[in-house]
Amino acid sequence: MSQPAYPAARQAASRICFHFERHLSGDAPHKGGTVWEAPDAAAVEAMIEAAFWASLRREEGYIPRISLAFVAPEAVRQPIRFERQLPLAAQPLTRLAPAVEHRGIHLGIWRDGGRFVVWGATWNVPPFCLVLEVIAPGLVVIKHSRHESEKFANLAVLQGDEIKIIDESFSHMPDCPDLLVSLLGNDPQHASGESVNLLIRLAISMRAHGHGGCLLVVPAGSQLWRESIARPVLYSLVPPFSVLTKLMHKGEAGNADRLLGDGIGSAVQAVAGLTAVDGATVISDAYEVLAFGAKIVRREGSLQVGNVITTEPIEGVRAEAVDAGQLGGMRHLSAAQFVHDQHDAMAMVASQDGRLTVFAWSPCEDMVHAHRIESLLL
């Protein structure tokens, strides 16, 4: 059952462990009197290696898509426990993949003497539990669960020999959008709630359709955004499509648990699908869809956008000022121009290759700030 070494696993393991040591340096989280253990470098390395090699295998022609959680069976509710534990290795993980490919179920990993084993599966994990997901061949994402076990914050992305460690300190920089604060796992009260979660879901769905797209978020009740859109707007909606707005109101009324049942997933996909049409989709910050297929133009009397600050919340990546024309294509340039002219608006641009950039005006820098966030959405 031995498998070759994956050098990136060892390189990333100690850096990932530092994250858990920092978060759990005080009292360890408790639940029902159980204290669960933060992973050490050996555990992280073993999980990454097994998942990486499993991602390169095939089970009846299918690519394995699995999620591993470092947690003891005693620390979860109603675990599915195997009579005989399996070794943590690529072959057993590949064989188990078809049974656990659905979102929300994790294979449980724990120590048994001097080895790591797969003890079974679980649908729930404790806060700050290490979770590792195989996204694609050679692409592994390491994350931790938040206080709500169905939500996670990404810690690292490994693709081949490339290691990206998420830099949580980005959430403390001036003018950081609430969307980015929430994705980084630091949820101050102003950045929490269904409103931010809905934007995240829209961003994920925009990446998923693979066509690329642009979503403009403008202030509700304002018509100033029309000064930056060519007329006539081919696909203007009258009245605005307000299904997302109604579902949001249910969440704010204390019925957040009903949102999935009330079809918000389908509504998000429908709105994200509009962004695949050439042009931009415009929604209000109250989530009414106002138009799609809109052509962005420079606002009358406004200067053409010049340099834009670009950042990615990855350790070792520094902010750069680049010409807006070098951001990645016409969608990016148009979105930067829109935010340059409409300071109260925000733009999200998904590329066909999976990149996702959030454009927002930075009063501190007095210029457009382009936040690359695809590593947080995997």
C-alpha positions in Angstrom: 0.0 0.0 0.0 3.0 2.3 -0.1 2.9 5.3 -2.4 5.6 7.6 -3.8 6.4 10.8 -2.0 4.7 14.1 -3.0 7.3 16.8 -2.1 4.7 19.6 -2.0 2.9 17.8 0.8 5.8 18.1 3.2 6.5 21.7 2.1 2.9 22.8 2.8 2.2 20.7 6.0 4.1 22.8 8.5 2.7 26.0 7.1 -0.9 24.6 7.4 -0.3 23.4 10.9 0.8 26.9 11.9 -2.7 28.1 11.1 -4.3 25.6 13.5 -1.8 26.3 16.2 -2.5 30.0 16.0 -6.3 29.6 16.0 -6.3 27.0 18.8 -3.6 28.5 21.0 -6.2 29.2 23.6 -8.8 26.8 24.8 -9.4 23.9 22.4 -13.0 23.8 21.0 -15.3 21.5 22.9 -18.5 19.8 22.0 -20.3 17.4 24.2 -17.3 17.1 26.5 -15.0 15.9 23.7 -11.8 17.8 22.8 -10.6 17.2 19.3 -7.0 17.4 18.4 -5.4 19.8 15.9 -3.6 18.0 13.1 0.2 17.8 13.2 2.5 18.0 10.2 2.6 14.2 9.9 -1.2 14.0 9.6 -1.5 16.9 7.1 1.3 15.4 5.0 -0.2 12.0 5.0 -3.6 13.3 4.0 -2.3 15.4 1.2 -0.1 12.6 -0.3 -2.9 10.1 -0.3 -5.4 12.5 -1.8 -3.0 13.8 -4.4 -2.2 10.3 -5.7 -5.8 9.3 -5.6 -6.7 12.3 -7.7 -4.5 10.9 -10.5 -6.1 7.5 -10.5 -9.4 6.4 -12.1 -12.2 4.2 -10.8 -14.2 2.7 -13.7 -13.1 5.7 -15.8 -14.3 8.4 -13.4 -12.1 11.0 -11.7 -12.2 10.6 -7.9 -13.8 13.5 -6.1 -13.4 13.0 -2.4 -13.3 14.9 0.9 -11.3 13.9 3.9 -11.8 15.2 7.4 -9.2 14.7 10.2 -11.6 13.8 13.0 -12.2 11.0 15.4 -15.5 9.1 15.1 -16.4 10.0 18.7 -16.3 13.7 17.8 -19.1 13.6 15.2 -22.8 12.9 15.3 -24.0 9.5 13.9 -20.8 8.5 12.2 -20.8 5.7 9.5 -18.1 3.4 10.9 -16.4 0.6 9.0 -16.0 -2.7 10.8 -12.5 -2.8 9.5 -10.5 0.4 9.2 -8.7 1.0 5.9 -5.2 2.4 5.4 -4.9 6.0 4.3 -3.6 5.4 0.8 -4.5 6.2 -2.8 -6.0 2.9 -3.8 -8.6 2.6 -0.9 -9.6 6.3 -1.4 -10.1 5.7 -5.1 -12.3 2.7 -4.5 -14.4 4.6 -2.0 -14.8 7.7 -4.1 -18.1 6.8 -5.8 -19.8 6.4 -2.4 -18.8 9.8 -1.1 -18.7 12.1 -4.1 -21.8 14.0 -3.0 -21.1 17.4 -1.4 -21.1 17.5 2.4 -19.9 13.9 3.1 -16.4 13.3 4.3 -14.2 10.3 4.8 -13.1 10.3 8.4 -9.3 10.1 9.0 -7.7 9.4 12.4 -4.7 7.8 14.0 -4.6 4.1 15.0 -1.4 3.5 16.8 1.4 4.7 14.5 -0.6 4.9 11.3 -3.4 6.9 9.8 -6.6 5.2 8.8 -10.0 5.7 7.2 -12.5 4.8 9.9 -15.7 5.6 7.9 -17.7 8.7 6.9 -19.5 11.6 8.3 -21.9 14.4 7.3 -20.9 16.7 10.1 -17.5 17.9 11.5 -16.5 20.0 14.5 -15.3 23.7 14.2 -11.8 24.1 12.9 -11.7 20.6 11.6 -9.1 20.0 8.9 -10.9 19.1 5.6 -9.2 18.2 2.4 -10.9 18.1 -1.0 -9.9 16.6 -4.3 -11.2 19.1 -6.9 -9.5 17.7 -10.1 -6.5 15.6 -11.1 -3.5 17.0 -9.2 -5.6 19.8 -7.6 -6.2 19.6 -3.8 -7.7 22.2 -1.5 -7.1 22.2 2.3 -9.7 24.1 4.4 -11.1 24.2 7.9 -14.7 24.1 9.0 -16.2 27.2 10.6 -18.5 27.3 13.6 -21.3 26.2 11.2 -20.0 22.9 10.0 -21.5 23.3 6.5 -19.3 26.3 5.8 -15.5 26.2 5.3 -12.6 28.6 4.9 -9.8 27.7 2.5 -6.3 27.4 3.9 -4.2 26.3 1.0 -4.4 25.2 -2.7 -2.0 22.6 -4.1 -1.8 22.0 -7.8 1.1 19.9 -8.9 4.2 21.5 -7.5 2.5 24.9 -7.0 1.6 25.7 -3.4 -0.7 28.6 -2.5 -1.2 29.4 1.2 -4.1 31.7 1.9 -3.1 34.9 3.7 -5.9 35.7 6.2 -4.3 39.1 7.0 -5.9 40.4 3.8 -9.2 40.7 5.6 -7.7 43.5 7.8 -6.6 45.7 5.0 -8.4 49.0 4.5 -11.4 48.9 2.1 -11.5 45.1 2.1 -14.9 44.1 0.6 -17.2 42.1 2.9 -17.2 39.3 0.3 -13.5 38.8 0.7 -13.6 39.1 4.5 -16.2 36.4 4.7 -14.3 34.0 2.3 -11.2 34.4 4.4 -13.1 33.0 7.4 -13.0 36.2 9.4 -16.6 37.2 9.9 -17.1 40.4 11.7 -20.7 41.3 12.2 -20.8 43.7 9.3 -19.6 41.0 6.9 -21.8 38.1 8.0 -25.3 37.1 6.9 -27.1 35.8 3.9 -26.4 38.8 1.8 -22.7 38.1 1.6 -23.3 34.4 1.3 -25.5 35.0 -1.7 -22.8 36.9 -3.5 -20.4 34.1 -2.8 -22.8 31.6 -4.3 -23.3 33.8 -7.3 -19.5 33.9 -7.8 -19.2 30.1 -7.5 -22.0 29.6 -10.0 -20.4 32.1 -12.4 -17.2 30.1 -12.4 -19.0 26.8 -12.7 -20.8 27.6 -16.0 -17.4 28.0 -17.7 -18.4 30.7 -20.3 -17.0 33.7 -18.4 -19.2 36.6 -17.4 -19.5 39.9 -15.7 -21.9 40.8 -12.8 -22.4 44.5 -11.8 -23.8 45.2 -8.3 -25.3 48.7 -8.1 -27.1 50.6 -5.3 -30.8 49.8 -5.1 -33.1 52.6 -6.2 -30.4 54.4 -8.1 -30.4 55.0 -11.9 -26.8 56.4 -12.1 -25.5 53.0 -13.4 -27.3 53.7 -16.6 -24.9 56.5 -17.4 -22.2 53.8 -17.8 -24.3 51.5 -20.0 -24.9 51.9 -23.8 -28.5 52.5 -24.8 -30.7 50.9 -25.6 -30.1 48.0 -23.2 -31.0 44.9 -25.2 -32.1 42.8 -22.3 -33.5 45.2 -19.7 -36.0 43.6 -17.3 -39.3 45.3 -16.5 -40.2 44.7 -13.8 -36.9 43.6 -12.3 -36.5 39.8 -11.6 -36.9 39.8 -7.8 -36.9 36.1 -6.8 -33.6 36.4 -5.0 -34.8 39.5 -3.2 -37.9 37.6 -1.9 -35.7 34.7 -0.7 -33.3 37.0 1.0 -36.2 38.6 3.0 -37.2 35.1 4.2 -33.7 34.6 5.4 -33.6 37.9 7.2 -36.9 37.0 8.8 -35.3 34.1 10.5 -36.0 31.5 7.9 -32.5 31.1 6.6 -32.7 27.3 6.9 -35.5 27.3 4.4 -33.6 29.1 1.7 -32.4 25.9 0.0 -35.8 24.4 0.2 -37.3 27.5 -1.3 -35.2 27.2 -4.5 -32.4 29.7 -3.9 -30.0 27.3 -5.5 -32.0 27.3 -8.8 -32.5 31.0 -8.6 -28.7 31.6 -8.1 -27.9 29.4 -11.1 -30.5 31.2 -13.2 -29.0 34.6 -12.4 -25.4 33.4 -12.9 -26.4 31.9 -16.2 -27.4 35.3 -17.5 -23.8 36.4 -17.1 -22.8 33.9 -19.8 -24.5 36.2 -22.4 -22.2 38.7 -24.0 -22.2 41.9 -22.0 -22.8 42.5 -18.3 -25.6 41.4 -15.9 -26.8 44.2 -13.6 -28.3 43.5 -10.2 -29.1 45.8 -7.3 -27.5 45.4 -3.9 -31.0 44.2 -2.9 -30.6 41.4 -5.5 -33.1 42.5 -8.1 -31.9 41.7 -11.6 -32.2 44.8 -13.6 -30.6 43.9 -17.0 -28.3 41.5 -18.7 -26.3 41.6 -21.9 -25.5 45.3 -21.1 -22.6 46.9 -22.9 -20.4 49.0 -20.5 -19.2 52.4 -21.8 -17.2 55.2 -20.3 -19.4 57.6 -18.4 -19.7 61.0 -20.1 -17.1 63.4 -18.8 -15.1 60.6 -17.0 -11.5 59.8 -17.7 -10.4 56.5 -19.0 -9.4 54.1 -16.2 -5.6 53.9 -15.9 -3.8 51.9 -13.3 -5.6 49.4 -11.1 -4.3 47.9 -7.8 -4.3 44.1 -8.0 -4.0 41.7 -5.1 -4.5 38.0 -4.4 -4.9 36.8 -0.8 -1.9 34.4 -1.1 1.2 34.5 1.1 4.1 36.1 -0.7 1.9 37.9 -3.3 2.3 41.6 -3.1 -0.1 44.3 -4.3 0.7 45.7 -7.7 -0.4 48.7 -9.7 -1.0 47.6 -13.3 -2.5 49.2 -16.4 -6.2 48.2 -16.6 -5.6 46.9 -20.1 -3.3 44.2 -18.8 -5.9 42.7 -16.4 -7.0 39.9 -18.8 -9.4 41.0 -21.5 -12.3 43.3 -22.4 -14.5 42.0 -19.6 -11.9 43.0 -17.0 -11.2 46.4 -18.6 -14.9 47.2 -18.9 -15.5 46.2 -15.3 -12.6 48.3 -14.1 -14.0 51.3 -16.1 -17.5 50.8 -14.6 -16.2 50.8 -11.0 -13.9 53.8 -11.9 -17.0 55.7 -12.9 -19.5 54.3 -10.4 -17.7 54.3 -7.0 -20.7 52.9 -5.2 -20.8 49.8 -7.4 -18.9 46.5 -7.4 -18.1 44.2 -10.3 -17.4 40.5 -10.4 -15.7 39.0 -13.5 -15.3 35.3 -14.2 -12.9 34.1 -16.9 -13.3 30.9 -18.9 -10.2 29.6 -17.2 -11.8 29.8 -13.8 -10.2 33.1 -12.6 -12.6 35.3 -10.6 -11.9 39.0 -9.9 -13.8 41.4 -7.7 -13.5 45.1 -8.7 -14.3 47.7 -6.0 -13.4 51.3 -5.5 -10.7 51.9 -2.8 -11.1 55.4 -1.1 -7.7 54.8 0.6 -5.9 54.2 -2.7 -8.2 56.5 -4.7 -8.4 54.0 -7.5 -10.0 50.8 -8.5 -8.9 47.7 -6.6 -9.0 44.3 -8.4 -9.2 41.4 -5.9 -8.4 37.9 -7.3 -10.4 35.4 -5.3 -10.6 32.1 -7.2 -8.4 30.4 -4.7 -11.0 31.1 -2.0 -13.9 29.6 -4.1 -12.5 26.1 -4.9 
